[in-house]
Each structure stands twice: as structure tokens, then as C-alpha cells.
Amino acid sequence: MREKIGKITLDDTCYSGSDLYSDGPVEEELLEIAKSCHTPEEYNQVIAERKSWPVMYHFSHIRGNIVSWLPITKEDKVLEIGAGCGAITGALAKKAGSVTCVELSRQRSLVNAYRNEDCDNVTILLGAFEEVEKTLAEKYDYITFIGVFEYAACYTDNENPFSYMLQLVERHLAPGGKIVIAIENRLGLKYWAGCAEDHVGRFFEGLEGYPNTKDVHTFSRTELIRLFHEAGNFQPEFYYPYPDYKFPFSIYSDAYLPRKGDLKENICNYDQRRLLLFDESKVFDTLIDNGLFPEFSNSFLVLLGKEES
């Protein structure tokens, strides 16, 4: 069935009838906010008043910085996998000709639809990607995994879930298209300095190789390069959002790396407690001096393409 919320189309043809994950009662609050706010200023006012991590995380306009610089044009079609509450959807819709969202949660899709209800180029497909992708007839110029790729093992039984997911989406990539992945660096400096692992809230969990975690998994730069090659000889371009991909103030590249003194905004873990084991700014300067910043960036943004034959 297809329904309209404002100019947004929701399609629940592949929806199982129940949401497979939820953050609980706060999602009702998020929906109420999405229905009542209509401008970035109104959302910012709510963020300031409620002082809530979920409210800030889902509604801050800074989230869109992760994709707003990409050379997406009105000639391009975008597939957004794991669109959630639409923090990135609006930024994509401003640039692209069309945005097709895939999302497991109906509740989160409603938040997305209400906050972006003026976008007439957005369709939200409800359901698991393995099921939804069978219905996709188009090829896409950009396919995004923003904070989603690390959960691949949660939503497939394939024994190589990360390679499998890349191979699955490649079927829907237009010639010359890009897969866009934003993900935490397993070896990010913030984890050495005393931040808990973002997904499971345990100190040093990723650094120690996830001894207590089965489903979610982030990667080092070296591990990602190996994975991309094994999944189908993808060619990666690495970028380095700072302080991370969730709230990026700057995005560096191998062609333009940070200089000593640039990285001073490091206390930005608003959702969890942390330790302060050393001065991250000074350690970043040491890493920069030694050409090691790319290995210890807190997050990666990777553009994956295939060489034209």
C-alpha cells in the first residue's frame, strides 16, 4: 500500500507489519516534534530546550554536512539505505533529482516523512533491504550507508554479511555511480583517549576486537580496504569527517589533511560517559607530524566505485 504524508510517498509493500528495532518511548517524542516543527530554527530551539541526546542526534541540521558537499545533481538518483528519522534525507533531497529511502521502522519513517513533507522527490520503502531490493527496478547514481553498514550482520544470515551487502547494492549501482559509507573507525583516537565504543557503550570494546559483541562491527582503514577488495575489487576514496561523521564540522581528504593545531574540538560524545586519558589535540598533532592521522581519524567517509571496463 502507498500513502502520502505531505508530498512524501510511503510504500509498505515489503513491510513485515512490525518494527524490528526501536529506541523506545523517545520515538513518540521525535514524531511529535517532527509534526510540530517546520523550520531549522524551530528544530534548533527544541534541541536547546529539551537537552536530549536523541532529539539533538535526529534533528540537528549539522548531520546533513556529511553529504551536503557531495557533487550530487538534479540529474542523479539516490538510494538511501537505513534512512531512519530522516536526518540525512532532507540534505540529499535538496541536491538530487530523486531519493529512494529504505527503512525497517515504520515509526522512524513517519518521523522522516513529517519532517521532510515538502520534498516531492522522496519515496520511503518500508522493509528489510534484502526484500526491498528485489523490487528495485532502477539504477542509482549514489547509494548511501550513513551509520548503517556496521549493522549488516544484524539483517542477513549470510556468513560474510559485509561483503554480501556490498555485492547486493552493486546490482543497483548505475555506471560510474558511487556507494557512500560513513562509519566509525575501530581505531579512532577518541577510543584510545577514553570514549566508550559508540554502539555498545563499553570502553575499548572495538580496540580489543569486539570480544563481547557479535552483531555490530566497525573497521580500521586497513580492514576496510581489504574488505572492499574482497567484496568485488571496489576502488575506495577515503575522507575523514571531524570530529566524527555524526556531527562533522570539517571533512578532510588524503589530498588535504589537517595541519597541527586544527583539531581542537574533541569533547563531543554527548550520549555517553567517557574517560579523559590524555589531551587528544596534542596527540592528534603528534599523529599529524608522523603522517598517521588517516589511521586514527575518529570516522571515515568512503566513496566506493568500480573501474569502468
DAGI-V212155 format. One record per residue. N is the residue number from 0. RES is the residue in three letters. PHI is phi as a letter, one per 40 degrees, with the letter a starting at -180 (none if undefined). PSI is psi in degrees with one decimal (NA if undefined). OMEGA is omega as a letter, one per 30 degrees, with the letter a starting at -180 (999 if undefined). Layout:
n->N res->RES phi->PHI psi->PSI omega->OMEGA
n->N res->RES phi->PHI psi->PSI omega->OMEGA
This chain:
n->0 res->MET phi->none psi->141.6 omega->l
n->1 res->ARG phi->b psi->138.1 omega->l
n->2 res->GLU phi->b psi->160.2 omega->a
n->3 res->LYS phi->b psi->135.1 omega->l
n->4 res->ILE phi->b psi->108.4 omega->a
n->5 res->GLY phi->g psi->-127.0 omega->l
n->6 res->LYS phi->c psi->-0.1 omega->a
n->7 res->ILE phi->c psi->138.7 omega->l
n->8 res->THR phi->b psi->127.8 omega->l
n->9 res->LEU phi->b psi->132.3 omega->a
n->10 res->ASP phi->b psi->114.4 omega->a
n->11 res->ASP phi->b psi->26.0 omega->a
n->12 res->THR phi->d psi->-38.6 omega->a
n->13 res->CYS phi->b psi->10.7 omega->a
n->14 res->TYR phi->c psi->135.4 omega->a
n->15 res->SER phi->c psi->-16.2 omega->a
n->16 res->GLY phi->h psi->-8.9 omega->l
n->17 res->SER phi->a psi->145.1 omega->l
n->18 res->ASP phi->c psi->131.0 omega->a
n->19 res->LEU phi->c psi->-9.3 omega->l
n->20 res->TYR phi->a psi->155.7 omega->a
n->21 res->SER phi->a psi->148.5 omega->l
n->22 res->ASP phi->c psi->7.5 omega->l
n->23 res->GLY phi->g psi->-154.8 omega->a
n->24 res->PRO phi->d psi->-24.9 omega->a
n->25 res->VAL phi->c psi->-24.3 omega->a
n->26 res->GLU phi->c psi->-28.2 omega->l
n->27 res->GLU phi->c psi->-39.8 omega->l
n->28 res->GLU phi->c psi->-41.7 omega->l
n->29 res->LEU phi->c psi->-39.9 omega->l
n->30 res->LEU phi->c psi->-40.7 omega->l
n->31 res->GLU phi->c psi->-40.3 omega->l
n->32 res->ILE phi->c psi->-44.9 omega->a
n->33 res->ALA phi->c psi->-33.5 omega->l
n->34 res->LYS phi->c psi->-28.2 omega->a
n->35 res->SER phi->c psi->-19.5 omega->a
n->36 res->CYS phi->b psi->144.7 omega->a
n->37 res->HIS phi->b psi->-6.0 omega->a
n->38 res->THR phi->b psi->157.2 omega->l
n->39 res->PRO phi->d psi->-35.2 omega->l
n->40 res->GLU phi->c psi->-39.8 omega->l
n->41 res->GLU phi->c psi->-40.9 omega->l
n->42 res->TYR phi->c psi->-42.1 omega->l
n->43 res->ASN phi->c psi->-35.8 omega->l
n->44 res->GLN phi->c psi->-41.9 omega->l
n->45 res->VAL phi->c psi->-42.0 omega->l
n->46 res->ILE phi->d psi->-45.3 omega->a
n->47 res->ALA phi->c psi->-37.0 omega->a
n->48 res->GLU phi->c psi->-41.7 omega->a
n->49 res->ARG phi->c psi->-22.1 omega->l
n->50 res->LYS phi->f psi->49.3 omega->a
n->51 res->SER phi->b psi->129.8 omega->l
n->52 res->TRP phi->d psi->-50.0 omega->a
n->53 res->PRO phi->d psi->-38.2 omega->l
n->54 res->VAL phi->c psi->-46.0 omega->l
n->55 res->MET phi->c psi->-44.4 omega->a
n->56 res->TYR phi->c psi->-43.4 omega->a
n->57 res->HIS phi->c psi->-22.6 omega->a
n->58 res->PHE phi->b psi->-5.0 omega->l
n->59 res->SER phi->c psi->132.8 omega->l
n->60 res->HIS phi->c psi->-17.4 omega->a
n->61 res->ILE phi->c psi->-26.4 omega->l
n->62 res->ARG phi->d psi->-38.1 omega->a
n->63 res->GLY phi->c psi->-15.6 omega->a
n->64 res->ASN phi->d psi->-24.9 omega->a
n->65 res->ILE phi->c psi->-25.5 omega->a
n->66 res->VAL phi->b psi->-12.0 omega->a
n->67 res->SER phi->c psi->-19.6 omega->a
n->68 res->TRP phi->c psi->-11.2 omega->a
n->69 res->LEU phi->c psi->147.7 omega->a
n->70 res->PRO phi->c psi->48.7 omega->l
n->71 res->ILE phi->c psi->136.4 omega->a
n->72 res->THR phi->b psi->173.3 omega->l
n->73 res->LYS phi->c psi->-5.8 omega->l
n->74 res->GLU phi->c psi->-7.9 omega->a
n->75 res->ASP phi->c psi->146.5 omega->l
n->76 res->LYS phi->b psi->134.1 omega->a
n->77 res->VAL phi->b psi->136.0 omega->l
n->78 res->LEU phi->b psi->117.0 omega->a
n->79 res->GLU phi->b psi->109.8 omega->a
n->80 res->ILE phi->c psi->125.6 omega->a
n->81 res->GLY phi->g psi->57.7 omega->a
n->82 res->ALA phi->c psi->-19.8 omega->l
n->83 res->GLY phi->f psi->-133.6 omega->a
n->84 res->CYS phi->c psi->8.1 omega->l
n->85 res->GLY phi->g psi->21.2 omega->a
n->86 res->ALA phi->c psi->-29.9 omega->a
n->87 res->ILE phi->b psi->-23.2 omega->a
n->88 res->THR phi->d psi->-46.3 omega->a
n->89 res->GLY phi->c psi->-41.1 omega->l
n->90 res->ALA phi->c psi->-37.9 omega->l
n->91 res->LEU phi->c psi->-41.5 omega->a
n->92 res->ALA phi->c psi->-32.1 omega->l
n->93 res->LYS phi->c psi->-27.8 omega->a
n->94 res->LYS phi->b psi->-37.4 omega->a
n->95 res->ALA phi->c psi->162.9 omega->l
n->96 res->GLY phi->c psi->-40.6 omega->l
n->97 res->SER phi->a psi->150.0 omega->l
n->98 res->VAL phi->b psi->122.0 omega->l
n->99 res->THR phi->b psi->115.8 omega->a
n->100 res->CYS phi->c psi->142.7 omega->l
n->101 res->VAL phi->b psi->127.5 omega->a
n->102 res->GLU phi->a psi->134.4 omega->a
n->103 res->LEU phi->c psi->-32.4 omega->a
n->104 res->SER phi->c psi->123.1 omega->l
n->105 res->ARG phi->c psi->-39.5 omega->a
n->106 res->GLN phi->d psi->-46.9 omega->a
n->107 res->ARG phi->c psi->-33.7 omega->l
n->108 res->SER phi->c psi->-34.8 omega->l
n->109 res->LEU phi->c psi->-41.0 omega->l
n->110 res->VAL phi->d psi->-46.7 omega->l
n->111 res->ASN phi->d psi->-47.4 omega->a
n->112 res->ALA phi->c psi->-43.7 omega->a
n->113 res->TYR phi->c psi->-39.1 omega->a
n->114 res->ARG phi->c psi->-26.3 omega->a
n->115 res->ASN phi->b psi->27.3 omega->a
n->116 res->GLU phi->c psi->-15.8 omega->l
n->117 res->ASP phi->c psi->-3.1 omega->a
n->118 res->CYS phi->c psi->112.5 omega->a
n->119 res->ASP phi->c psi->5.4 omega->a
n->120 res->ASN phi->b psi->20.5 omega->a
n->121 res->VAL phi->b psi->130.6 omega->l
n->122 res->THR phi->b psi->134.6 omega->l
n->123 res->ILE phi->b psi->119.3 omega->l
n->124 res->LEU phi->b psi->118.7 omega->a
n->125 res->LEU phi->c psi->135.7 omega->l
n->126 res->GLY phi->h psi->170.9 omega->l
n->127 res->ALA phi->c psi->140.2 omega->a
n->128 res->PHE phi->c psi->-36.0 omega->l
n->129 res->GLU phi->d psi->-34.0 omega->l
n->130 res->GLU phi->c psi->-43.9 omega->a
n->131 res->VAL phi->c psi->-39.1 omega->a
n->132 res->GLU phi->c psi->-24.1 omega->l
n->133 res->LYS phi->c psi->-20.9 omega->a
n->134 res->THR phi->c psi->-5.8 omega->a
n->135 res->LEU phi->c psi->121.8 omega->a
n->136 res->ALA phi->b psi->-13.4 omega->a
n->137 res->GLU phi->c psi->164.1 omega->l
n->138 res->LYS phi->b psi->147.4 omega->a
n->139 res->TYR phi->b psi->143.0 omega->a
n->140 res->ASP phi->c psi->-29.2 omega->l
n->141 res->TYR phi->b psi->133.9 omega->l
n->142 res->ILE phi->b psi->121.7 omega->a
n->143 res->THR phi->b psi->140.1 omega->l
n->144 res->PHE phi->b psi->90.0 omega->a
n->145 res->ILE phi->b psi->102.2 omega->a
n->146 res->GLY phi->g psi->30.0 omega->a
n->147 res->VAL phi->b psi->-36.7 omega->a
n->148 res->PHE phi->d psi->-34.4 omega->a
n->149 res->GLU phi->c psi->-14.6 omega->a
n->150 res->TYR phi->c psi->10.1 omega->a
n->151 res->ALA phi->d psi->-37.5 omega->a
n->152 res->ALA phi->c psi->-16.4 omega->a
n->153 res->CYS phi->c psi->-21.4 omega->a
n->154 res->TYR phi->b psi->13.5 omega->l
n->155 res->THR phi->a psi->151.1 omega->l
n->156 res->ASP phi->c psi->1.9 omega->a
n->157 res->ASN phi->c psi->139.9 omega->a
n->158 res->GLU phi->c psi->-16.4 omega->l
n->159 res->ASN phi->b psi->70.2 omega->a
n->160 res->PRO phi->c psi->-33.8 omega->a
n->161 res->PHE phi->c psi->-44.7 omega->l
n->162 res->SER phi->c psi->-42.2 omega->a
n->163 res->TYR phi->d psi->-42.5 omega->a
n->164 res->MET phi->c psi->-40.9 omega->l
n->165 res->LEU phi->c psi->-40.9 omega->l
n->166 res->GLN phi->c psi->-33.6 omega->l
n->167 res->LEU phi->c psi->-46.5 omega->a
n->168 res->VAL phi->c psi->-25.4 omega->a
n->169 res->GLU phi->d psi->-29.2 omega->l
n->170 res->ARG phi->d psi->-24.6 omega->a
n->171 res->HIS phi->b psi->13.2 omega->a
n->172 res->LEU phi->c psi->127.5 omega->l
n->173 res->ALA phi->c psi->156.8 omega->l
n->174 res->PRO phi->d psi->131.0 omega->a
n->175 res->GLY phi->g psi->3.0 omega->a
n->176 res->GLY phi->c psi->170.5 omega->a
n->177 res->LYS phi->b psi->139.1 omega->l
n->178 res->ILE phi->c psi->130.4 omega->a
n->179 res->VAL phi->b psi->119.2 omega->a
n->180 res->ILE phi->b psi->123.2 omega->l
n->181 res->ALA phi->b psi->126.9 omega->a
n->182 res->ILE phi->a psi->150.6 omega->l
n->183 res->GLU phi->c psi->148.9 omega->l
n->184 res->ASN phi->c psi->123.0 omega->l
n->185 res->ARG phi->d psi->-29.1 omega->a
n->186 res->LEU phi->b psi->20.4 omega->a
n->187 res->GLY phi->d psi->143.2 omega->a
n->188 res->LEU phi->d psi->-33.6 omega->a
n->189 res->LYS phi->c psi->-30.8 omega->l
n->190 res->TYR phi->c psi->-36.5 omega->l
n->191 res->TRP phi->c psi->-34.3 omega->a
n->192 res->ALA phi->c psi->-11.4 omega->l
n->193 res->GLY phi->h psi->11.5 omega->l
n->194 res->CYS phi->c psi->140.8 omega->l
n->195 res->ALA phi->c psi->151.1 omega->l
n->196 res->GLU phi->d psi->132.4 omega->a
n->197 res->ASP phi->d psi->-36.6 omega->a
n->198 res->HIS phi->c psi->-32.1 omega->a
n->199 res->VAL phi->b psi->-8.7 omega->l
n->200 res->GLY phi->g psi->18.0 omega->l
n->201 res->ARG phi->b psi->139.9 omega->l
n->202 res->PHE phi->c psi->135.1 omega->l
n->203 res->PHE phi->g psi->13.3 omega->a
n->204 res->GLU phi->c psi->-45.8 omega->l
n->205 res->GLY phi->c psi->-39.6 omega->l
n->206 res->LEU phi->d psi->-33.7 omega->a
n->207 res->GLU phi->c psi->5.8 omega->l
n->208 res->GLY phi->g psi->23.2 omega->l
n->209 res->TYR phi->f psi->55.4 omega->a
n->210 res->PRO phi->c psi->-21.6 omega->a
n->211 res->ASN phi->b psi->11.5 omega->a
n->212 res->THR phi->b psi->134.1 omega->a
n->213 res->LYS phi->b psi->-42.3 omega->a
n->214 res->ASP phi->c psi->-55.4 omega->a
n->215 res->VAL phi->c psi->145.5 omega->a
n->216 res->HIS phi->a psi->123.3 omega->l
n->217 res->THR phi->b psi->176.8 omega->a
n->218 res->PHE phi->b psi->156.8 omega->l
n->219 res->SER phi->c psi->171.3 omega->l
n->220 res->ARG phi->c psi->-44.9 omega->a
n->221 res->THR phi->c psi->-42.3 omega->a
n->222 res->GLU phi->c psi->-39.8 omega->l
n->223 res->LEU phi->c psi->-44.4 omega->l
n->224 res->ILE phi->d psi->-43.9 omega->l
n->225 res->ARG phi->c psi->-43.7 omega->a
n->226 res->LEU phi->c psi->-44.9 omega->a
n->227 res->PHE phi->c psi->-38.0 omega->l
n->228 res->HIS phi->c psi->-45.2 omega->a
n->229 res->GLU phi->c psi->-29.1 omega->a
n->230 res->ALA phi->c psi->-14.7 omega->a
n->231 res->GLY phi->i psi->27.0 omega->l
n->232 res->ASN phi->f psi->43.0 omega->l
n->233 res->PHE phi->c psi->147.0 omega->l
n->234 res->GLN phi->b psi->111.3 omega->a
n->235 res->PRO phi->c psi->143.4 omega->l
n->236 res->GLU phi->b psi->120.6 omega->a
n->237 res->PHE phi->c psi->137.7 omega->l
n->238 res->TYR phi->b psi->160.0 omega->a
n->239 res->TYR phi->b psi->92.9 omega->l
n->240 res->PRO phi->c psi->139.2 omega->a
n->241 res->TYR phi->b psi->135.4 omega->g
n->242 res->PRO phi->c psi->-20.6 omega->l
n->243 res->ASP phi->a psi->-178.0 omega->a
n->244 res->TYR phi->c psi->-18.6 omega->a
n->245 res->LYS phi->c psi->-45.7 omega->l
n->246 res->PHE phi->b psi->70.0 omega->a
n->247 res->PRO phi->c psi->123.7 omega->l
n->248 res->PHE phi->c psi->-27.8 omega->l
n->249 res->SER phi->a psi->152.3 omega->l
n->250 res->ILE phi->b psi->113.7 omega->a
n->251 res->TYR phi->c psi->166.9 omega->l
n->252 res->SER phi->b psi->172.4 omega->l
n->253 res->ASP phi->c psi->-23.6 omega->l
n->254 res->ALA phi->c psi->-19.6 omega->l
n->255 res->TYR phi->a psi->89.2 omega->a
n->256 res->LEU phi->c psi->159.3 omega->l
n->257 res->PRO phi->c psi->154.2 omega->l
n->258 res->ARG phi->b psi->163.1 omega->l
n->259 res->LYS phi->d psi->134.0 omega->l
n->260 res->GLY phi->g psi->-9.1 omega->a
n->261 res->ASP phi->c psi->-30.3 omega->a
n->262 res->LEU phi->b psi->86.8 omega->a
n->263 res->LYS phi->b psi->-6.0 omega->a
n->264 res->GLU phi->b psi->78.8 omega->a
n->265 res->ASN phi->b psi->-15.2 omega->l
n->266 res->ILE phi->c psi->82.8 omega->a
n->267 res->CYS phi->b psi->18.1 omega->l
n->268 res->ASN phi->c psi->87.2 omega->a
n->269 res->TYR phi->c psi->-14.4 omega->a
n->270 res->ASP phi->c psi->-15.3 omega->a
n->271 res->GLN phi->a psi->158.3 omega->l
n->272 res->ARG phi->c psi->159.2 omega->l
n->273 res->ARG phi->a psi->163.1 omega->l
n->274 res->LEU phi->c psi->162.1 omega->l
n->275 res->LEU phi->b psi->87.6 omega->a
n->276 res->LEU phi->c psi->-24.2 omega->l
n->277 res->PHE phi->a psi->173.1 omega->l
n->278 res->ASP phi->c psi->106.1 omega->a
n->279 res->GLU phi->c psi->-34.5 omega->a
n->280 res->SER phi->c psi->-43.5 omega->l
n->281 res->LYS phi->c psi->-38.0 omega->l
n->282 res->VAL phi->c psi->-38.9 omega->l
n->283 res->PHE phi->d psi->-41.5 omega->l
n->284 res->ASP phi->c psi->-40.0 omega->l
n->285 res->THR phi->c psi->-43.1 omega->l
n->286 res->LEU phi->c psi->-41.3 omega->l
n->287 res->ILE phi->c psi->-43.8 omega->l
n->288 res->ASP phi->d psi->-31.9 omega->a
n->289 res->ASN phi->b psi->10.8 omega->l
n->290 res->GLY phi->g psi->27.1 omega->a
n->291 res->LEU phi->b psi->3.4 omega->a
n->292 res->PHE phi->d psi->-44.0 omega->a
n->293 res->PRO phi->d psi->-29.5 omega->a
n->294 res->GLU phi->c psi->-23.1 omega->a
n->295 res->PHE phi->b psi->8.7 omega->l
n->296 res->SER phi->d psi->141.1 omega->a
n->297 res->ASN phi->c psi->-29.8 omega->a
n->298 res->SER phi->a psi->163.1 omega->l
n->299 res->PHE phi->b psi->146.8 omega->l
n->300 res->LEU phi->b psi->120.6 omega->a
n->301 res->VAL phi->b psi->132.1 omega->l
n->302 res->LEU phi->b psi->118.8 omega->a
n->303 res->LEU phi->b psi->129.1 omega->l
n->304 res->GLY phi->b psi->172.7 omega->l
n->305 res->LYS phi->b psi->140.5 omega->l
n->306 res->GLU phi->c psi->133.6 omega->l
n->307 res->GLU phi->c psi->131.8 omega->a
n->308 res->SER phi->c psi->NA omega->999
